[in-house]
């Protein structure tokens, strides 16, 4: 009972901290000076975002990168793949929820079946049996759902330790927490079970980003801009389910090609 109370308190603190972080960044958005012509309309809070990026990058290089390098070097690639499958499956209810919120009923049913197959036949998601059965993996979240229903992205934000986001997509943070199976497993079993899995999940996520981060370090003149533009393009790709509108191709030099979201709902 004591462990359960501890994990509840711990998770509440996490949620409160993330919410405060989102409020702070959104507060910055409302206090920007419209008269400053030098502000980038995509990233009007660049000074704060760069500070957050630099802080996160320093912590990553000092703490996470050495641990992740050991993980990559000594954990077999097959085991890494199974670990990644496991954490993808734990978070997949978030995809299912947003399938239905976006009106994608057929996809939602398929993703529900995918989650059931991988959780059972796939041994709690360690093996991606659903893909072999023709059940395609999808990537949906609450930020995309808001984009479907016409909510603008707002300003670009870089949230410490969580990475690139924007004023609309920060809403996915609490939703992703409450739809993750690990959250409820921690409540049921206790922090002694949830804490090691949470740490391993963070290492797995960072290991998956090793390739793109290596490209960033080798190719980018300005790593901050590289991360910002790459994240904006990725989100636009997801919002439109890979079917980008033609104006993004014919007007590549417009001030803010990512300011309008128009994702068609699919049944």
C-alpha positions in Angstrom: 0.0 0.0 0.0 2.9 2.3 0.8 4.5 1.6 -2.5 1.2 2.3 -4.3 0.9 5.7 -2.5 4.4 6.5 -3.4 3.9 5.8 -7.1 0.7 7.8 -7.1 2.4 10.8 -5.6 5.3 10.4 -8.0 3.1 10.3 -11.1 1.1 13.2 -9.8 4.3 15.2 -9.5 5.4 14.3 -13.0 2.0 15.3 -14.4 2.0 18.6 -12.5 5.6 19.4 -13.6 4.8 18.7 -17.2 1.6 20.8 -17.0 3.5 23.7 -15.5 6.1 23.4 -18.2 3.4 23.6 -20.9 1.7 26.6 -19.1 5.0 28.4 -18.9 5.8 28.0 -22.6 2.2 28.9 -23.5 2.5 32.0 -21.3 5.6 33.0 -23.2 3.6 32.8 -26.3 1.1 35.4 -25.1 3.8 37.8 -23.9 5.7 38.1 -27.2 6.1 41.5 -28.6 4.2 41.8 -31.9 6.1 45.0 -32.8 9.4 43.2 -33.1 9.8 42.6 -36.8 12.8 40.3 -36.2 10.7 37.6 -34.6 10.4 34.4 -36.6 6.6 33.7 -36.9 7.3 30.0 -36.6 9.6 30.4 -33.6 8.9 33.7 -31.8 10.4 32.3 -28.6 13.6 31.2 -30.1 15.8 32.6 -27.3 14.0 30.5 -24.6 13.8 27.5 -26.9 17.5 27.6 -27.7 18.3 27.8 -24.0 16.1 24.8 -23.4 17.7 23.0 -26.3 21.2 23.7 -25.1 20.5 22.6 -21.6 18.9 19.4 -22.7 21.7 18.7 -25.1 24.3 19.2 -22.4 22.5 16.8 -20.0 22.1 14.3 -22.8 25.8 14.3 -23.7 26.9 14.0 -20.1 24.3 11.5 -18.8 22.3 9.7 -21.5 24.8 9.4 -24.4 27.4 7.3 -22.5 24.7 4.9 -21.1 23.1 4.6 -24.5 26.4 3.9 -26.2 26.9 0.9 -23.8 23.4 -0.2 -24.4 23.9 -0.2 -28.2 27.3 -1.8 -28.0 26.5 -4.7 -25.6 22.8 -5.4 -26.1 22.1 -7.6 -29.2 20.2 -5.9 -32.0 17.4 -8.5 -31.7 17.0 -7.8 -28.0 16.9 -4.0 -28.7 14.2 -4.6 -31.3 12.1 -6.6 -28.9 12.6 -3.9 -26.2 11.4 -1.3 -28.7 8.4 -3.4 -29.6 7.5 -3.8 -26.0 7.5 -0.1 -25.3 5.6 0.7 -28.5 2.9 -1.7 -27.5 2.6 -0.2 -24.0 1.9 3.2 -25.6 -0.3 1.9 -28.4 -3.6 2.6 -26.6 -2.8 6.3 -27.3 -2.9 5.5 -31.0 -6.1 3.6 -30.7 -7.9 6.4 -28.8 -6.9 9.0 -31.3 -7.9 6.8 -34.3 -11.4 7.0 -33.0 -11.2 10.7 -32.0 -10.2 11.4 -35.6 -13.1 9.4 -37.0 -10.9 6.6 -38.3 -13.2 3.8 -37.2 -11.8 1.1 -39.4 -8.2 2.0 -38.5 -9.2 2.1 -34.9 -10.6 -1.4 -35.0 -7.5 -2.7 -36.8 -5.2 -1.0 -34.3 -7.2 -2.5 -31.4 -6.7 -5.9 -32.9 -3.0 -5.2 -33.4 -2.7 -4.3 -29.7 -4.5 -7.4 -28.6 -2.4 -9.7 -30.9 0.9 -8.2 -29.8 -0.1 -8.2 -26.1 -1.1 -11.9 -26.2 0.6 -13.9 -29.0 3.5 -11.4 -29.1 4.2 -11.9 -25.4 3.3 -8.4 -24.1 4.6 -6.8 -27.3 8.1 -8.2 -27.3 7.4 -9.7 -30.7 5.5 -7.8 -33.4 3.3 -10.6 -34.6 0.6 -8.2 -35.8 2.7 -6.8 -38.6 3.3 -10.4 -39.9 -0.4 -10.8 -39.9 -0.9 -7.7 -42.1 -2.0 -5.3 -39.3 -0.1 -2.2 -40.1 1.4 0.0 -37.4 0.1 3.6 -37.2 1.3 6.8 -35.5 -1.5 8.9 -34.1 -1.5 11.2 -31.0 -3.7 13.9 -29.5 -1.8 16.7 -31.2 -2.7 15.2 -34.6 -6.3 14.8 -33.4 -6.5 18.6 -32.6 -5.0 19.3 -36.0 -7.7 17.2 -37.7 -10.4 19.3 -36.0 -8.8 22.6 -37.1 -6.6 23.7 -34.2 -3.6 25.7 -35.3 -0.1 24.5 -34.3 0.8 27.8 -32.6 4.4 28.6 -31.9 7.3 26.1 -31.9 8.4 25.0 -28.5 11.3 23.0 -27.2 10.4 21.4 -23.9 13.4 20.4 -21.7 14.1 16.6 -21.9 10.9 16.0 -24.0 12.2 17.7 -27.2 10.5 19.6 -30.0 6.8 20.4 -29.8 4.4 23.3 -30.3 1.6 25.0 -28.4 -1.0 22.6 -29.8 1.0 19.3 -29.4 1.9 19.8 -25.7 -1.7 18.7 -25.0 -0.6 15.2 -26.0 1.8 15.0 -23.0 -0.9 14.2 -20.3 -2.9 12.2 -22.8 0.1 9.9 -23.6 0.7 9.4 -19.9 -2.8 8.3 -19.1 -3.1 6.0 -22.1 0.2 4.2 -21.4 -0.2 0.8 -19.9 3.0 1.3 -17.8 1.2 4.1 -15.9 -1.4 1.7 -14.6 1.0 -1.1 -14.1 3.0 1.2 -11.8 -0.2 2.0 -9.9 -1.1 -1.6 -9.5 2.3 -3.1 -8.7 4.4 -0.2 -7.3 7.4 1.9 -8.0 9.8 -1.0 -7.6 8.3 -2.3 -10.8 7.6 0.8 -12.7 10.8 2.8 -12.1 13.3 0.4 -13.8 10.9 0.0 -16.8 10.7 3.8 -17.1 14.4 4.1 -17.1 14.9 1.4 -19.6 12.2 3.0 -21.8 14.1 6.3 -21.7 17.3 4.5 -22.8 15.4 2.7 -25.6 13.9 5.9 -26.9 17.3 7.7 -26.8 19.0 4.7 -28.6 16.4 5.0 -31.4 17.4 8.6 -31.9 21.1 7.9 -32.1 21.2 7.8 -35.9 19.3 11.1 -36.5 21.4 12.8 -33.7 24.6 11.6 -35.4 23.5 13.1 -38.7 22.6 16.3 -36.8 26.1 16.5 -35.3 27.9 15.8 -38.6 25.8 17.7 -41.1 24.1 20.6 -39.3 25.7 24.1 -39.2 23.1 25.0 -36.6 21.9 21.9 -34.7 19.0 23.8 -33.1 17.6 24.9 -36.6 18.2 21.4 -37.9 16.1 19.8 -35.1 13.4 22.5 -35.4 12.9 22.2 -39.2 13.1 18.4 -39.1 10.5 18.2 -36.4 8.2 20.6 -38.1 8.4 18.6 -41.4 7.8 15.4 -39.6 4.7 16.7 -37.8 3.3 18.1 -41.1 3.9 14.7 -42.7 2.0 13.0 -39.8 -0.8 15.5 -39.8 -1.5 14.8 -43.5 -1.0 11.1 -43.2 1.9 11.4 -45.7 -0.3 13.2 -48.3 1.2 16.7 -48.2 -0.8 19.4 -49.9 0.6 20.7 -53.2 1.1 24.2 -51.9 3.9 23.0 -49.6 5.8 21.8 -52.7 5.1 24.8 -55.0 5.7 27.4 -52.3 8.9 26.2 -50.5 10.0 29.7 -49.4 6.9 30.9 -47.8 7.4 32.4 -44.3 5.5 29.6 -42.5 4.5 26.6 -44.6 3.4 24.8 -41.4 1.0 27.3 -40.1 -2.1 25.6 -41.4 -3.2 22.1 -40.7 -5.7 20.3 -43.0 -5.7 16.6 -42.4 -8.6 14.7 -44.1 -10.5 12.4 -41.9 -10.6 8.8 -43.0 -13.0 6.1 -42.0 
